[in-house]
Amino acid sequence: MKASFFPSRFSQIAALILLLTLGLGIRLYDLTDLPLDFHPTRQLLSALKARGMYYETLTDVPAEQRSFAIQQWKFRAAIEPEVIERLTAFTYQFTGEQLWVARIYSSLFWVIGAVFLFLLARRLTSADGALAATAFYLFAPYAVSASRSFQPDPLMVALIVIFWWAVSKWADEPTSYKWVVIAGLFGGLAIYVKFVAAFFVIAGGLGSALRRDSLRDVVRRPQIYVMALLGILPGAAYVVYGVWVAGFLGQQFGGRFIADYFLSPSYYLGWIGMLNLVVGAMTLTMSLLGLFFFETESRRFALGLWAGYFIFGLYFNYHISSHDYYSLPLIPVVALSLAPLAEWLFLQLNQLTASRFARFAAYGFLLLGLFATLWNLRAEMKRVDYRPEAAMWAEIGNLIDGRNTVGLTQDYGSSLAYWGWMNPIPWQTYGDVVYHADLRGADNDFEGTFADVTSKKELFLVTDFDELKRQPLLKEKLSGVPVFAEGDGYVIYDLTSTDSH
C-alpha cells in the first residue's frame, strides 16, 4: 500500500471538510450582489422566469404588475425544464424575491458534487489524488464564478459527477441492480436538467463499462439497458411534451451545429480560447499528462470522459467556441485527470518530508497556496459592485414609461426587463451579425434591418457603448436622431422625429 501524505483517516476527512467549507464560503461571499458578474443574459433569463412563477402565487400585488411578471416568464424561450427556477420561486415564498436564493442553491449543488468527485477520484487513485482533484474542482477561478450563477449548469454538473461515481460502483459489481438503478436515476436527472449532459453521461457509462470488458460483453448485459432506459425516460418525456403536446420546444434545437464551421479557423481558435478561460492552458496540459499516470482500467474511464467532451464540442461547434460555460462539465474531467499526477507528487513529497518539521512546513505551504487563491477570488468578486445598476435600470424604465423601445444593451434588454419592468426589442450585436450573415447565410442589409426593427417604435436605448463602436453604421444613423433623455450609462434617442427612419 502506498504511503499517503495525509496518513490517517482523520486527516483526510479534516482536509476534505476544510475544502468543502472554504469552497462553499467563497461562493457565498458578496452574496447579495446582482447576478451580472457571469453571463447576465442567461442568469436574468432564469431570474425573470422565477419571478413570474413567484408572482403567479401572489395575491397582494397590483394585478397589472402580476400579469406583466407572468407574461415575462412565459414569453421567454424554454429549452431546459425550469428546475432551478421552480426551486427558487418556491423559496421566494419564505424569503421574498431575493436573487441570492438561487446563488445559494447553485453553490450547494456544486459543493455536493465535490463530495462525490472526491469519492470517485479516491476510487480511481487515492485519497491524496482525490483531495487535489477536489481542490481544483472547488477553487478553479472559472468554476467559482460559474458555479454560483443562476442557471441549470451547476446542478447538471453535480448530477453528472454523482452518475459517474454510481456507475463506477456498478462497474465493480456488474451483476448488481442496485447501482444500475442509482446510476440510471442520476444520469436521467442530469439529462433532464439539461440535455447536453447526455454526452457526459453516455461517455461516463461507456468508459466505466469498458474498464474491464469488451463492448461485445457489455451489450450482452441486461443491466446496461435498464440503466439506459432510466437515463432516457425523463428527458424524452419532457421533449415529447414540449414538442408535440405544449409546442414550446419546436424551434429550440436549431443553430447548434454548423457544418461549415469546421473549415473556419475561428472555430478551433475559439475553442482553444474557451479552454484557456475555463481551465487554463497549463492546467489543461497537466491534466492530459495526468492520463499517463492512471492505472489501465482507470485510464480507460478517464479517456471515455475526454472522448465525450470532444464529441460534444464537435456537435455543438458554434457554442463550444463562443460560449465558455458550455465547457463547464470539463472541469470535473480535468480534476479527475489531475488526480493521478497529484497522487504521484504527494508520494514524492511524502518521501521528502520524513521529519515532523518538514511535514508541517509542507502543510503550511499548501494552506498558504489555498488561502492565497481564496484571497484572489475574493478580491475579484469585490472589484466590481453591481448593486447600483438596479437603480439605473429602474430609472430608465421610468423614463421609457411603456413606450415601444429598441435597445442596444449589454444583455439583450434583460436588465431593463427585470429592474425596469420593460421589454425592449433587442438590437443585434456585432456577434449576431456575424452569426446570421457569415454562418447562416442571411443578408446583411443594415438599412432594411433598421427600418424593420424600428418600425412603429418610439425610442432607441443605448447602454452598451463599446458595442455601438463596433457598429459604425448604427452609430452614424443614431447621430442624426434627437436625444430623448440621457444619463450616467445610457442615452435614449427619440425615433418619433420625422427624420429618424
C-alpha positions as CSV (number, residue, x, y, z in Angstrom):
1,M,0.0,0.0,0.0
2,K,1.3,3.4,-1.0
3,A,2.2,5.8,1.8
4,S,-0.2,8.8,2.0
5,F,0.8,12.4,2.6
6,F,-2.4,12.5,4.6
7,P,-1.7,9.3,6.5
8,S,-4.8,9.0,8.8
9,R,-8.4,8.8,8.0
10,F,-9.0,11.7,10.4
11,S,-6.5,14.0,8.4
12,Q,-8.2,13.1,5.1
13,I,-11.7,13.8,6.5
14,A,-10.4,17.1,8.1
15,A,-8.8,18.2,4.8
16,L,-12.0,17.4,2.8
17,I,-14.2,19.3,5.3
18,L,-11.8,22.2,5.1
19,L,-12.0,22.2,1.3
20,L,-15.8,21.9,1.3
21,T,-16.3,24.6,3.9
22,L,-14.0,27.1,2.1
23,G,-15.5,26.1,-1.2
24,L,-19.0,27.0,-0.1
25,G,-17.8,30.0,1.8
26,I,-16.1,31.7,-1.1
27,R,-19.2,31.1,-3.3
28,L,-21.4,32.8,-0.7
29,Y,-19.1,35.8,-0.4
30,D,-20.7,39.1,-1.7
31,L,-23.9,37.1,-1.7
32,T,-26.3,39.9,-2.4
33,D,-24.5,41.5,-5.4
34,L,-26.6,41.4,-8.6
35,P,-26.1,38.4,-10.9
36,L,-24.3,40.5,-13.6
37,D,-20.8,39.1,-13.0
38,F,-21.3,36.0,-15.1
39,H,-23.3,35.8,-18.3
40,P,-26.0,38.2,-17.1
41,T,-28.3,37.5,-20.1
42,R,-28.5,33.8,-19.1
43,Q,-28.8,34.5,-15.4
44,L,-31.5,37.1,-15.8
45,L,-33.5,34.7,-18.1
46,S,-33.8,32.4,-15.1
47,A,-34.4,35.3,-12.8
48,L,-37.3,36.6,-14.9
49,K,-38.8,33.1,-15.0
50,A,-38.5,32.6,-11.3
51,R,-40.1,36.0,-10.6
52,G,-43.0,35.2,-12.9
53,M,-43.6,31.9,-11.1
54,Y,-43.4,33.6,-7.8
55,Y,-45.8,36.4,-8.8
56,E,-48.3,33.8,-10.1
57,T,-48.7,32.8,-6.4
58,L,-49.2,36.3,-5.1
59,T,-52.5,38.0,-4.4
60,D,-51.3,41.1,-2.7
61,V,-49.6,42.8,-5.6
62,P,-51.2,45.0,-8.3
63,A,-53.0,42.9,-10.9
64,E,-51.2,44.6,-13.8
65,Q,-47.8,44.0,-12.3
66,R,-48.6,40.4,-11.5
67,S,-49.8,39.9,-15.1
68,F,-46.7,41.5,-16.6
69,A,-44.4,39.4,-14.5
70,I,-46.1,36.2,-15.6
71,Q,-46.0,37.4,-19.2
72,Q,-42.2,38.0,-18.9
73,W,-41.8,34.4,-17.7
74,K,-44.0,32.7,-20.3
75,F,-42.9,34.9,-23.2
76,R,-39.3,33.7,-22.9
77,A,-38.0,30.6,-24.6
78,A,-37.9,27.4,-22.6
79,I,-35.3,24.9,-23.6
80,E,-34.5,23.1,-20.4
81,P,-37.0,22.2,-17.7
82,E,-37.3,25.1,-15.2
83,V,-36.0,23.1,-12.2
84,I,-33.7,25.7,-10.6
85,E,-36.3,28.4,-11.4
86,R,-39.1,26.4,-9.7
87,L,-37.0,25.7,-6.7
88,T,-36.0,29.4,-6.4
89,A,-39.6,30.6,-6.9
90,F,-40.8,28.2,-4.1
91,T,-38.2,29.6,-1.7
92,Y,-39.2,33.2,-2.5
93,Q,-42.4,32.4,-0.6
94,F,-40.3,32.3,2.5
95,T,-37.6,34.8,1.8
96,G,-39.4,37.2,-0.6
97,E,-37.9,37.9,-4.0
98,Q,-34.2,37.7,-3.3
99,L,-31.9,36.8,-6.2
100,W,-29.3,35.4,-3.8
101,V,-31.5,32.4,-3.1
102,A,-30.5,31.0,-6.5
103,R,-26.8,31.7,-5.8
104,I,-27.1,29.6,-2.6
105,Y,-28.7,26.7,-4.4
106,S,-26.2,26.7,-7.2
107,S,-23.3,26.8,-4.8
108,L,-24.7,24.0,-2.7
109,F,-25.2,21.8,-5.8
110,W,-21.6,22.4,-6.8
111,V,-20.2,21.6,-3.4
112,I,-22.3,18.4,-3.2
113,G,-20.8,17.4,-6.5
114,A,-17.4,17.9,-4.9
115,V,-18.1,15.3,-2.3
116,F,-18.9,12.7,-5.0
117,L,-15.9,13.8,-7.1
118,F,-13.7,13.1,-4.1
119,L,-15.3,9.6,-3.7
120,L,-14.8,8.9,-7.4
121,A,-11.3,10.2,-7.5
122,R,-10.4,8.2,-4.5
123,R,-11.7,5.0,-6.2
124,L,-9.6,5.8,-9.3
125,T,-6.4,6.9,-7.5
126,S,-6.0,7.6,-3.7
127,A,-7.1,10.0,-1.0
128,D,-4.2,12.3,-1.9
129,G,-5.1,12.5,-5.5
130,A,-8.8,12.8,-4.6
131,L,-8.1,15.8,-2.3
132,A,-6.1,17.5,-5.1
133,A,-8.9,16.9,-7.6
134,T,-11.5,18.3,-5.2
135,A,-9.4,21.4,-4.6
136,F,-9.2,22.1,-8.3
137,Y,-12.9,21.5,-8.8
138,L,-13.8,23.9,-5.9
139,F,-11.2,26.7,-6.4
140,A,-10.5,27.0,-10.1
141,P,-11.4,30.7,-10.7
142,Y,-13.8,30.0,-13.5
143,A,-15.5,27.2,-11.5
144,V,-16.2,29.6,-8.6
145,S,-17.8,32.2,-10.9
146,A,-19.8,29.8,-12.9
147,S,-21.0,27.6,-10.0
148,R,-22.7,30.4,-8.2
149,S,-24.7,31.6,-11.3
150,F,-28.4,31.4,-11.7
151,Q,-28.6,28.8,-14.4
152,P,-29.1,25.0,-14.6
153,D,-25.4,24.1,-15.3
154,P,-24.1,23.8,-11.7
155,L,-26.9,21.3,-10.9
156,M,-26.3,19.5,-14.1
157,V,-22.6,19.1,-13.4
158,A,-23.2,17.9,-9.9
159,L,-25.7,15.2,-11.2
160,I,-23.2,14.1,-13.9
161,V,-20.5,13.6,-11.2
162,I,-22.9,11.7,-9.0
163,F,-23.7,9.5,-12.0
164,W,-20.0,8.9,-12.7
165,W,-19.5,7.8,-9.1
166,A,-22.5,5.5,-9.1
167,V,-21.7,3.9,-12.5
168,S,-18.1,3.3,-11.3
169,K,-19.6,1.4,-8.3
170,W,-21.7,-0.6,-10.7
171,A,-18.7,-1.5,-12.8
172,D,-17.2,-3.2,-9.7
173,E,-20.5,-5.0,-9.1
174,P,-21.7,-5.6,-12.7
175,T,-24.5,-8.0,-11.7
176,S,-26.0,-5.7,-9.1
177,Y,-29.2,-3.8,-10.0
178,K,-28.8,-1.5,-7.0
179,W,-26.1,0.6,-8.6
180,V,-27.8,0.3,-12.0
181,V,-30.9,2.0,-10.7
182,I,-29.0,4.6,-8.8
183,A,-26.8,5.4,-11.7
184,G,-29.7,5.4,-14.2
185,L,-31.7,7.8,-12.0
186,F,-28.9,10.3,-11.5
187,G,-27.9,10.1,-15.2
188,G,-31.6,10.6,-16.2
189,L,-31.9,13.6,-13.9
190,A,-28.7,15.2,-15.3
191,I,-30.1,14.8,-18.9
192,Y,-33.5,16.1,-17.8
193,V,-31.9,19.2,-16.2
194,K,-30.0,20.0,-19.4
195,F,-29.9,17.8,-22.5
196,V,-26.2,18.3,-23.2
197,A,-25.5,16.2,-20.1
198,A,-26.2,13.2,-22.3
199,F,-22.8,13.4,-23.9
200,F,-21.1,13.1,-20.5
201,V,-23.5,10.6,-19.1
202,I,-23.0,8.2,-22.1
203,A,-19.2,8.8,-22.1
204,G,-19.0,8.0,-18.3
205,G,-21.2,5.0,-18.7
206,L,-19.3,3.5,-21.6
207,G,-15.9,4.4,-20.0
208,S,-16.9,2.7,-16.8
209,A,-18.4,-0.4,-18.5
210,L,-15.4,-0.8,-20.8
211,R,-12.8,-0.6,-18.0
212,R,-12.6,-4.4,-17.9
213,D,-14.8,-5.8,-20.6
214,S,-15.2,-5.6,-24.3
215,L,-18.1,-3.8,-26.0
216,R,-19.4,-7.1,-27.1
217,D,-19.6,-8.3,-23.5
218,V,-21.1,-5.1,-22.3
219,V,-24.0,-5.1,-24.7
220,R,-25.0,-8.6,-23.6
221,R,-25.7,-7.4,-20.0
222,P,-29.4,-6.6,-19.3
223,Q,-28.3,-4.1,-16.7
224,I,-27.0,-1.7,-19.3
225,Y,-30.4,-1.5,-20.9
226,V,-32.1,-0.9,-17.6
227,M,-29.7,2.0,-16.9
228,A,-30.2,3.4,-20.4
229,L,-33.9,3.3,-20.1
230,L,-33.8,5.1,-16.7
231,G,-31.5,7.7,-18.2
232,I,-33.6,8.3,-21.3
233,L,-37.1,8.4,-19.9
234,P,-37.1,11.8,-18.0
235,G,-35.6,13.8,-20.8
236,A,-37.6,12.0,-23.5
237,A,-40.8,12.7,-21.7
238,Y,-40.0,16.4,-21.5
239,V,-39.2,16.5,-25.2
240,V,-42.4,14.7,-26.2
241,Y,-44.4,17.1,-24.0
242,G,-42.5,20.2,-25.2
243,V,-42.6,19.4,-28.9
244,W,-45.9,17.5,-29.5
245,V,-48.1,18.5,-26.6
246,A,-47.3,22.0,-25.5
247,G,-45.4,23.0,-28.6
248,F,-42.9,25.3,-26.9
249,L,-39.8,23.3,-27.9
250,G,-40.5,23.2,-31.7
251,Q,-37.9,25.8,-32.7
252,Q,-35.4,25.5,-29.9
253,F,-32.9,22.9,-31.2
254,G,-31.7,24.7,-34.3
255,G,-28.4,26.6,-34.7
256,R,-26.3,24.2,-32.6
257,F,-24.4,22.6,-35.3
258,I,-22.9,24.4,-38.3
259,A,-21.1,22.1,-40.8
260,D,-19.2,24.9,-42.5
261,Y,-17.7,25.9,-39.1
262,F,-15.2,23.0,-39.4
263,L,-13.5,24.9,-42.2
264,S,-13.2,28.1,-40.2
265,P,-10.0,28.7,-38.1
266,S,-12.1,30.8,-35.7
267,Y,-13.8,27.6,-34.6
268,Y,-10.6,25.9,-33.5
269,L,-9.1,29.1,-32.1
270,G,-12.3,30.0,-30.3
271,W,-12.4,26.5,-28.7
272,I,-8.8,26.9,-27.5
273,G,-9.7,30.3,-26.2
274,M,-12.6,28.8,-24.2
275,L,-10.4,26.1,-22.8
276,N,-7.8,28.6,-21.7
277,L,-10.5,30.6,-20.0
278,V,-12.2,27.7,-18.3
279,V,-9.3,25.6,-17.1
280,G,-6.1,27.4,-18.2
281,A,-3.5,26.2,-20.7
282,M,-1.1,24.9,-18.1
283,T,-3.7,23.0,-16.1
284,L,-5.1,21.6,-19.3
285,T,-1.7,20.3,-20.3
286,M,-1.0,18.8,-16.8
287,S,-4.4,17.1,-16.8
288,L,-3.7,15.5,-20.2
289,L,-0.3,14.4,-19.0
290,G,-2.0,13.0,-15.9
291,L,-3.7,10.4,-18.1
292,F,-0.4,8.6,-18.3
293,F,-0.3,8.2,-14.5
294,F,-3.5,6.3,-14.3
295,E,-3.6,2.6,-14.0
296,T,-5.0,0.9,-17.1
297,E,-8.6,0.5,-16.0
298,S,-8.9,4.0,-14.6
299,R,-7.3,5.4,-17.7
300,R,-10.0,3.9,-19.9
301,F,-12.6,5.5,-17.8
302,A,-10.9,8.9,-17.9
303,L,-10.3,8.6,-21.7
304,G,-14.1,7.9,-22.1
305,L,-14.8,11.2,-20.4
306,W,-12.4,13.1,-22.6
307,A,-13.9,11.5,-25.7
308,G,-17.4,12.5,-24.6
309,Y,-16.3,16.2,-24.2
310,F,-14.5,16.1,-27.6
311,I,-17.6,14.7,-29.4
312,F,-19.8,17.2,-27.5
313,G,-17.5,20.0,-28.8
314,L,-17.8,18.7,-32.4
315,Y,-21.5,18.6,-32.3
316,F,-22.1,22.0,-30.5
317,N,-19.4,23.5,-32.6
318,Y,-20.7,27.1,-32.6
319,H,-21.4,27.2,-28.9
320,I,-18.2,25.4,-27.7
321,S,-16.1,28.1,-29.4
322,S,-18.2,31.1,-28.3
323,H,-19.9,30.2,-25.0
324,D,-17.4,29.4,-22.3
325,Y,-20.0,27.8,-19.9
326,Y,-20.5,25.0,-22.5
327,S,-17.1,23.8,-21.3
328,L,-18.2,23.8,-17.6
329,P,-18.6,20.0,-17.5
330,L,-14.9,19.8,-18.5
331,I,-13.9,21.0,-15.0
332,P,-14.6,17.7,-13.2
333,V,-13.0,15.8,-16.1
334,V,-9.8,17.9,-15.7
335,A,-10.0,17.5,-11.9
336,L,-10.1,13.7,-12.2
337,S,-7.3,13.7,-14.7
338,L,-5.1,15.7,-12.3
339,A,-5.7,13.2,-9.5
340,P,-3.1,10.6,-10.5
341,L,-0.4,13.2,-11.2
342,A,-1.2,14.8,-7.8
343,E,-1.0,11.3,-6.2
344,W,2.5,10.9,-7.6
345,L,3.6,14.3,-6.5
346,F,2.3,13.7,-3.0
347,L,4.1,10.4,-2.9
348,Q,7.4,12.2,-3.7
349,L,6.6,14.9,-1.2
350,N,5.8,12.2,1.4
351,Q,9.3,10.7,1.0
352,L,11.0,14.2,1.2
353,T,9.2,15.2,4.4
354,A,10.2,12.5,6.7
355,S,10.8,14.8,9.7
356,R,8.0,16.4,11.6
357,F,9.2,19.9,10.8
358,A,9.4,19.3,7.0
359,R,5.9,17.8,7.1
360,F,4.4,20.8,8.9
361,A,6.2,23.1,6.6
362,A,4.7,21.3,3.6
363,Y,1.2,21.5,5.1
364,G,1.8,25.2,5.7
365,F,2.8,25.8,2.1
366,L,-0.3,24.0,0.9
367,L,-2.5,26.1,3.2
368,L,-0.7,29.3,2.1
369,G,-1.5,28.5,-1.6
370,L,-5.1,27.7,-0.7
371,F,-5.7,31.0,1.2
372,A,-3.8,33.0,-1.5
373,T,-6.2,31.6,-4.1
374,L,-9.2,32.4,-1.9
375,W,-7.9,36.0,-1.4
376,N,-7.5,36.5,-5.1
377,L,-11.0,35.1,-5.7
378,R,-12.4,37.4,-3.0
379,A,-10.6,40.4,-4.5
380,E,-12.0,39.7,-7.9
381,M,-15.6,39.5,-6.5
382,K,-15.1,42.7,-4.6
383,R,-13.6,44.6,-7.5
384,V,-17.0,45.5,-9.1
385,D,-20.2,46.3,-7.2
386,Y,-23.2,45.8,-9.5
387,R,-25.9,46.8,-7.0
388,P,-26.1,50.5,-8.3
389,E,-27.1,49.2,-11.7
390,A,-30.5,48.2,-10.4
391,A,-31.3,51.9,-9.8
392,M,-30.1,52.8,-13.2
393,W,-32.3,50.3,-15.0
394,A,-35.3,51.3,-12.8
395,E,-34.6,55.0,-13.8
396,I,-34.5,54.0,-17.5
397,G,-37.8,52.1,-17.1
398,N,-39.5,55.1,-15.6
399,L,-38.2,57.4,-18.4
400,I,-39.4,54.9,-21.1
401,D,-42.8,54.6,-19.3
402,G,-44.3,52.0,-21.6
403,R,-43.1,53.4,-24.9
404,N,-42.1,50.9,-27.6
405,T,-38.4,50.8,-27.4
406,V,-35.4,49.2,-29.2
407,G,-32.4,48.6,-27.1
408,L,-28.7,48.0,-27.6
409,T,-27.8,46.8,-24.2
410,Q,-25.2,44.5,-22.6
411,D,-27.7,41.7,-22.1
412,Y,-30.4,42.0,-24.8
413,G,-32.6,44.1,-22.6
414,S,-32.7,41.6,-19.7
415,S,-31.7,44.1,-17.1
416,L,-34.3,46.5,-18.2
417,A,-36.9,43.8,-18.2
418,Y,-36.0,42.8,-14.7
419,W,-35.4,46.0,-12.8
420,G,-37.1,48.4,-15.2
421,W,-40.2,46.3,-15.8
422,M,-39.9,47.0,-19.6
423,N,-39.5,44.6,-22.5
424,P,-37.4,46.4,-25.2
425,I,-36.8,44.9,-28.6
426,P,-33.2,44.0,-28.6
427,W,-30.9,45.4,-31.4
428,Q,-28.5,42.8,-32.8
429,T,-24.9,42.8,-31.7
430,Y,-21.9,42.5,-34.0
431,G,-21.6,38.8,-33.0
432,D,-25.2,38.3,-34.1
433,V,-24.4,39.9,-37.4
434,V,-21.5,37.6,-38.0
435,Y,-23.5,34.5,-36.9
436,H,-26.5,35.2,-39.1
437,A,-24.6,36.7,-42.1
438,D,-21.4,34.7,-42.3
439,L,-22.6,31.4,-40.8
440,R,-26.3,31.2,-41.5
441,G,-26.2,32.9,-44.9
442,A,-28.6,35.8,-44.0
443,D,-28.3,39.1,-45.9
444,N,-26.6,41.9,-44.0
445,D,-28.9,44.8,-45.1
446,F,-28.4,47.5,-42.4
447,E,-30.9,50.0,-43.7
448,G,-33.6,47.3,-44.2
449,T,-32.9,45.9,-40.7
450,F,-33.0,49.3,-39.1
451,A,-36.3,50.2,-40.8
452,D,-37.8,46.9,-39.9
453,V,-36.8,46.8,-36.3
454,T,-37.6,50.4,-35.5
455,S,-40.9,50.4,-37.4
456,K,-43.6,51.8,-35.0
457,K,-41.0,52.1,-32.3
458,E,-40.7,55.4,-30.3
459,L,-37.3,55.2,-28.6
460,F,-33.9,53.7,-29.1
461,L,-31.9,52.9,-26.0
462,V,-28.2,52.6,-25.9
463,T,-26.2,51.4,-22.8
464,D,-23.5,49.2,-24.5
465,F,-21.3,51.9,-26.0
466,D,-18.5,49.5,-26.8
467,E,-20.9,47.5,-28.9
468,L,-22.1,50.7,-30.6
469,K,-18.5,51.5,-31.6
470,R,-18.3,48.1,-33.4
471,Q,-21.3,49.1,-35.5
472,P,-20.3,52.3,-37.2
473,L,-23.4,52.3,-39.5
474,L,-25.7,52.3,-36.5
475,K,-23.7,54.9,-34.7
476,E,-23.9,57.2,-37.7
477,K,-27.6,56.6,-38.1
478,L,-28.3,57.5,-34.4
479,S,-26.1,60.6,-34.6
480,G,-28.9,62.2,-36.6
481,V,-31.6,61.2,-34.2
482,P,-32.7,63.7,-31.4
483,V,-31.9,62.6,-27.9
484,F,-34.9,61.9,-25.7
485,A,-33.0,61.5,-22.5
486,E,-29.5,60.7,-21.2
487,G,-27.8,60.0,-18.0
488,D,-24.8,58.2,-16.5
489,G,-24.5,55.0,-18.5
490,Y,-27.3,55.5,-21.1
491,V,-28.6,57.5,-24.0
492,I,-32.2,57.3,-25.2
493,Y,-32.9,58.5,-28.8
494,D,-36.3,59.8,-30.0
495,L,-37.4,57.8,-33.0
496,T,-40.7,59.7,-33.4
497,S,-39.0,62.6,-35.2
498,T,-39.7,62.7,-38.9
499,D,-36.0,62.1,-40.0
500,S,-35.4,59.1,-37.7
501,H,-36.5,56.3,-40.0
